[in-house]
Amino acid sequence: MDTQNFIKRLNCLWWKSISIFIFTIITSTSFAVIPVSTVEDGQLFPTAVNDGKGGVVVLWEDYRTSKDWDVYAQRINHEDSILWDQNGVPVSIANNNQRRIRMVGYDTHAIVVWNDRRRNRSWDIFAQAIDHEGKVLWEVDGIPICIDDTDQSTQAILTDGEGGAVFVWEDERRSSEFQDLYIQRVDSQGIIQWKKDGIPVFASESSQSEPILIADGLGGFYIIWWDVIGYDTWHIMAHRYHLDGTPIWDSPILISPLEGMQGVPRVILDNENGVIVVWQIYENFINDQLFAQRIDKDGKKLWEKQGIPICTADGIQKSHAIVKDDTGGVIVVWRDERDIYSDLYMQRISADGKVIWQENGIPLCTAGGHQDTPHIVKLDNNKFFVAWVDYRGDIGEITKNAIYCQKLDINGKLLWEKDGVPVSTSKGTHFPPYVVSLEDGQCIVVWSNSGTDNGDIFLKRY
């Protein structure tokens, strides 16, 4: 036996193993789990924005009083250090409940909007700004965006690019059966810019719901919503507005097919100031499918009239999330029930409406048990990050879930361990994660978990 050659081969294998190990650690590196708020009782449904300095501002619904739901926030810096008071600072602790929070961020402050019950007559819309030192900038407990005596709900928010924000919400002032959408803008000082209690987007005899706002890149914005005409006719609509609250288009346009039931729109901006919308088509709720359409800035459909099929496989496809790729196309990830258990699949559509990956999508995670509610963001260098709720450990009569994640490239290649790596497998129920993309290819996952009480807020960097 050639001892010298044997030792050389052994050393080579050893260094190869070490290199693989180091590569695995580097490519799936995450930091420690950071408790954002663990005060007694429930903290749920966190959202977050990039603070522009490698950290995030986190916002959540808080039940620490065991009486009412309030709005709290916390900032975590680039070293994952808590910057504000332990367990967060109050954004609004007005009487009764504040729920369904949404937030946008600037380099100096964040703006928050929520449903508010303080007047004890109806649900209103209130907003607040908080700077990066944790100080609220507007009136204590927020300013009224809409306090009409009927219910307002399901609001969305968009930065106006000038330190303020644009809001849209569902409004029942005309009819509780056929709710409309209203919009409002505030400047950086919290001063209302348009008509008191907002201006209507488009009055119709349909029920307008689940609005989305997205900037058009030209100083205006799009509103996309779910339009319910009757029990079997559901549409996806879009309208485009100037930043002064006047419409650019003469009237809204129909994005989805004329007949049938379509819903749950998701939208991104393309590379030419138009939008790509992905929605769910309902077929008796046993074979639902995903379709997409691209609209230019003039409201013209650029793809097939009925839209491009993302997935038409057997079973239900739903809970979809989308992100823009670097070429003006879109990547879609969704819950797929073509198998016994729901899995996660994904697809990429080019800017000209061509399916790039395998027909009906390629698997992202097919581990045992269900996978659901994915959230995808774009990193740098054509990389993408997805986090989701995972039930692979749900065995027997006790429900157990976790949060898993995966990194992939522009070609759909999975860069980490097959079926993902765990974000959190702690005891208790994990609620759907929210992901924020940061600088230098990093991102942060925030979530709530009921392991010790009704819910706590946690964060982890990747």
N, C-alpha and C positions, 0 to 999 in steps of 0.2 A: 504494500500500500504506500502511495506517495503522500507522506504525512504533510509535507509542505504545501502541496496543491490542495489537499483536503482542508487545511487551515485557511488557505486563501478563499476556497469556495464557501467555507463556513462564515468567514468574515464578510464576504460579498452578500450572502443571504441575510446575515444579521443587519448589515447596513440597509439592505433593501427593505427589510421588515420595518426598521426604524423609520425610514423615509416614508413608507406607506402610512405608518401610524401618525407621524407628524403631519403629513398631508391631510389625513382624515380630520385631525384635530383642528388644523387651520381652516379647512373648508367648511367646517360645521361649528366653528367657535361661537359660543354664546357666553354671556356673562351671568352673574348671579341673579336669582329672582329677588326683586326689590319690593318690599311691602310699601305700597303707596298710602293706603289707609286701612287700618285694622281696628278702628274704634268699634265699640260694642254695637250690635244690631246691624242693619243692612246697608251696604254700599254696593250699588249695582250699575250696570250699563255704562261703563266708561267709554269715553272718546278722547282723542288727543290730537295735538297739532305740533309740528316742528317749531321750535323756538328760534331757529336760524343760527344757533350756536352749538349744535350737536346734541341738544337736549330736547325735552318736550314739556308742554303744558298738558296736564291730564285733568279731565272733568268727569264728574259722575253724579248720579242721583243718590242722596244720602238720607238715611232714616235713623240717624243716631239719637234723635229725640224720642223715638218709639211712638211718635204722634203724627208727624207730618213728614213728607218728603221735601228735602231742600236740595240746593245746588252747591257743591263744593269743588274746589280745584287745588292742584298741587303742581309745582314745577320741579323737574329733575334735570340736572345739568349733564354735561358730556361725560362726567366721571360717575354718573348714576348716584349723585348725592342729592338728598332732599334739601330744597332751598327755602321752602316756606314752613309755616308752623306744622308740627307733627300732626298727621292725619288730615292735613289740608286746611284751606282758608275758605270761609263762606262767600259765595257769590250772591246767593239769595237765600234768606231764611225767613221770608215773609210768612204770614199765617197761611194755614192750609197747605196744599200740595203744589210743588213745582216738578214737572215731569217732562220726559221726552226732550232731553237737551241736545243741542247741536252747537258746533263751534267752528270758527275760522281763525287763522292766526296771521299776525304780522311780526316783524322783527322786534317790535317794542311792546306789543300787547296782543291780546286775544279778545274776540267778541263772541258772546254766548247768547243763545236764544232758547226759550223754553215755553211749554204750556204752563199756565199759572191759574190757580184757583183762589187767590187771596180775596177776591170780591165775593166769593161764596154764592154767586148767582150763575156763573157760567165759566167756561174755560177761556182764558184770554192768552195773548201773546206778549211776553216781556223779554227784555234784552239787557245785557250788561257788558261793559268792557273791563278787563283786568290787565294791569301792566305786568311786566316781568319781575317786578318786586313783590307781587302779590297784593297790590292795592287796587281796589275797585275805582273806576274813573268816572262813572256816571252816578245817578241818584242811588242812594242806599236801597238795596234789594231790586234794583233794575228800573228801567224806563218802560212805559207802556208802548207797545208797537200797535196793538189793536185791543180795544176794550169795548167793542160793540156788545150789546146785551145778549146776543146769541153766542153759541159755542164756536170757538176757533181752535184748530188743532193741526197736527201733522205738518209742522213747519220745516222749511229748509233755509239755508243761509249761504251767502256768497260774498266774498270780499268785493268792494267796489274799486279796489286799487288805489284809493286815496285815504285809507285809514278808517273808512266806514264799512258799511255792509248793506246788502240787499236781502230782503226776506220774502218768502212766499209761504202761504198757509191755506188750509182748507177752511172755508167760512160758511156758516149756516144762516147768515142774516137774511137771505132771500127765501131759503127753504131748508128744512132739516133733512128732507128727502133728496133734494138735488143741490148739494153743496157746490159752491163755486171756489175758485182760487182768487186770492187777493195778494198784492205785492206792496212793499214799502221799502224805503231807503232811509238810513240815518248816516250822518257824517261822523267824523272821528270824535266829536264832542257829544254825540248822542242826541243831536237835534234832528227831528223829523224833517224830511225833505219833500215829501209828497203830501197828498190829502190826508187829513186825520183819519185813522183806522184803515188806511190803505186804499188802493184803487183796484177794480176788478180786472182780471186778465182777459176773460171772455165769457160773457153771460150766455148760457145755453140751457136746454132742457135735459141735460145729462148731469150725472154726478161726477165731479172732478176730484181726484184724490191722488195721494202719493206723489206730490210734486218734487221735481229735481231742478236745481239751478246750476248752470255751468256758463262760465265766461266764454264769449265768442272770439276773444283775442283781438278784437277791433274796437274795444270800448263799450260793447254792449253785452247782452247775455241771452241765453236760451232758457226757456221753461219747458220741461217735458213732464207729462202727467198721464195718469191712467184714467180714461174717460168711459164711464159706465152708462150706456144708453138704456139698456133693459136687461132682463135676467139672462139673455143669451147673446148680447151684443156689447162687447167690451173692446175699446180701442186704445191705442197709444197715440197721443197728440203732442204737437210741439208748436211753440210760438217764439218769436224773437223780438227783443226790446232794446231800445236805446237806454243809456244810463239815466236819462231824465224821466223815465217812466212812460215814454211813448212807444207804440209798437213800430217795428221796422217792416214787418209783413202786414198785408192787409187783413189777414185773418189767420188763425191757426191752421196747421196742415196735419193731415192724417198720415202717420208713419206706418202703421200696421195695415194688414188687409182689411177691406171694407166689411167683410162678414166674419162671424165667429167671435170667439172669446180670447182676447189677448190681455196680458197684464204684466205686472212687476217689471217696469222698464229699468234698465241701467244704461248710462250714457258716458261717453268720453268725447273730447274734442279731437278732430282729425288734424292733419298737417296743413289744411287749407281753410281753416276757420269754419268748417262745417262740423257735424257731429255724427258719431256712430252710436246707434241705439240697439241694445239686445233686449229681447223680451221673451216671455213664456206664452206659448199657445196652448190652450186648454182643450183637450179632447176627452170629454167624459171623466176627466181627472184620473184616468188610468193609463193614458199614453201621451202625457203632455210633452211638448217639444220646445226647443229653443231656436229662435230666428233672429236675424240681424238686418239692419238697413242703414245705409249712409245717406245723409242729407247735406246738400251744400248750403252755403250761407244765404242763398236765395230761396231755399225751401224746396229744391228739386231733388227727387230721389235719384241716386246714382247707381244703385244696384237693381237686381230684378224687382219687378213690381210687387211681388208678394214677400220679398225679403230673401235673404240667404239662409238656408238651413244650417244651424250650428250642430245640431244633433237631432236625428229622427229615429234613433234606436228604440226598441221596445221598452216599455216601462216609462216612468216619469223622470223627466229632467227638470230640475228646479234649483232654488237657492243659489243662483248664479252670481258671480262677481266678475268684473272685467277691468282691464288695464290697457292703456295704449302701448303699442310697441314703437320702435324707433323709426319705422317706415310709414307711419300713418295708418297702420292697421290696428287690430285689436286681438288680445288674448282673453279667452273666456274660460273660467273654471266653474264647475257646477257639481251638485249632488246628482248622482245617476243611479237609477233603480232598475237597470237592465238585468242585474243579478239578484240573488236572494237578499243580500244585504246591500244597502246603498253604499256606493263608492264615490270617489272623486275622479272626474275626467276633465280634460281640457282640450281646447282647440284654438288655432290661430287663423284669422282671416286677414288677407292682405288688403291694402287700400283700394284695390280694384275689385274686391268682392270674391277672391278666390280662396278656397279652402286649402291651407298649406299643409296641415298635418293629416293623419289618417282619417278617412271618412268616419263620422260620428265620434271623433275624438280619440285621444290617447289617454291611458290611465295615469293619474297622478298618485292615487293611493287606493289599493284594493285589499287592504288588511281586513281581517275578520271583524264583524260588527259593523255598525253604521259609521259613516263619516258625513259631516254636514257643515253648513254655514261657512264656506271658505271666504277668506279675505286676501286679495292679492294686491301687491304694490310693485312698482318698478324700482330697481336699484340702479347702480351705474354699470357700464360696460355690458349692456344687453343682458343683464341678469334680473331675475324676478323672484319674489319671496311670497309664499302662501302659508297662512296659518288657518287651522280649522278645529272644530270640536270633533272628538274621536271617541267612539264607543267600543274599541277593540278589546277592552278589558271588562266589558259588561257581560258577565257570565253569571247565570243563576237568577235568583229573584231580586237581588240588590242591584239597582241601577248605578253604574259607575262610568264616568266619562273622564276625558283628559283633553288637553290641547296639544296638537302636533303641528309641525311645520316642515316645509321643504323649500329648497332653492333650485331653480331651473334656469336654463339658458334660452336664447331666442329660438333655438331649434327644438325645444321641448325636452331636452335631455335633463334628467334628474341629476343633480350635482351632489346630493347627500344620500344617505342610506335609503334603500328601497322602502317605500311606504312611509317615509318621513322620520323625523327625530322628535322626541318629546319636548314640549315647552314646559308643561306642568302635568304631573300625574298624581298630585296630592289628593287626599281624600276630599269628599264633598262634591257638589255639582259645579262644573265649570260652565260659565256662560260664554256666548260667542266672543271670540277675540277681535280686537281692533288693532290694525297695523299702521305704523307711520314710517314712511321712508325718510332717511336722514342722509347726511353727507358721507362721502368716502365709502359708499357701498353698504352702510349700516342701516338697520331698521330697529324699531322697538315694537314689541307686542304688549298690549295691555288687556287685562281681563278681570272679571270678578269671579270669586269662588266662595262657596258656602261651607268650607271645611270646618270652620270654628263657630260660625254663627250664620245669620241669614245672608251674609255676603261681605267680602273684603276685596280690596283692589290691589292688584299686583302688576308688576312690569318686568320685562326681560329684554335685554338688548342682544342683537345678533349682528 
